Amino acid sequence: MQAAAENDDAIEKRVALFQYRMVEEFYDLENDPDALHNLIDDPAYADEVERLRGALADRMKRTGDPAWQALENRQDPAALARFMEEQDARAARNTKKARKKR
């Protein structure tokens, strides 16, 4: 995609979107099927965003999802970085265990 982006403005925008993701995203996929216009901070959607955040947090807590604390701390870059470091370390341990089983 990066090579194609050099000659196509639409692809260049899509590549930039993937490279610089927001912590949260909310899209109107009916009117924006390519998910190019993040509405997360649009006041017109604030109630719906809060409702969905609450529903997601409730489900994550109920199911023991380890990422729920990252959701709760989504505005704290240091907390998110620690969470990602923990996930990377966990994945590395799991990969090492899987290789030993072979």
RAGINOR-V543501 format. One record per residue. N is the residue number from 1. RES is the residue in one letter. SS is DSSP state (H for helix, E for strand, L for the rest). Layout:
# RAGINOR-V543501
n->[N	N]
res->[RES	RES]
ss->[SS	SS]
This chain:
# RAGINOR-V543501
n->[1	2	3	4	5	6	7	8	9	10	11	12	13	14	15	16	17	18	19	20	21	22	23	24	25	26	27	28	29	30	31	32	33	34	35	36	37	38	39	40	41	42	43	44	45	46	47	48	49	50	51	52	53	54	55	56	57	58	59	60	61	62	63	64	65	66	67	68	69	70	71	72	73	74	75	76	77	78	79	80	81	82	83	84	85	86	87	88	89	90	91	92	93	94	95	96	97	98	99	100	101	102]
res->[M	Q	A	A	A	E	N	D	D	A	I	E	K	R	V	A	L	F	Q	Y	R	M	V	E	E	F	Y	D	L	E	N	D	P	D	A	L	H	N	L	I	D	D	P	A	Y	A	D	E	V	E	R	L	R	G	A	L	A	D	R	M	K	R	T	G	D	P	A	W	Q	A	L	E	N	R	Q	D	P	A	A	L	A	R	F	M	E	E	Q	D	A	R	A	A	R	N	T	K	K	A	R	K	K	R]
ss->[L	H	H	H	H	L	L	L	H	H	H	H	H	H	H	H	H	H	H	L	L	L	L	L	L	L	L	L	L	L	L	L	L	L	L	L	L	L	L	L	L	L	H	H	H	H	H	H	H	H	H	H	H	H	H	H	H	H	H	H	H	H	H	L	L	L	L	H	H	H	H	H	L	L	L	L	H	H	H	H	H	H	H	H	H	H	H	H	H	H	H	H	H	H	H	H	H	H	H	H	H	L]
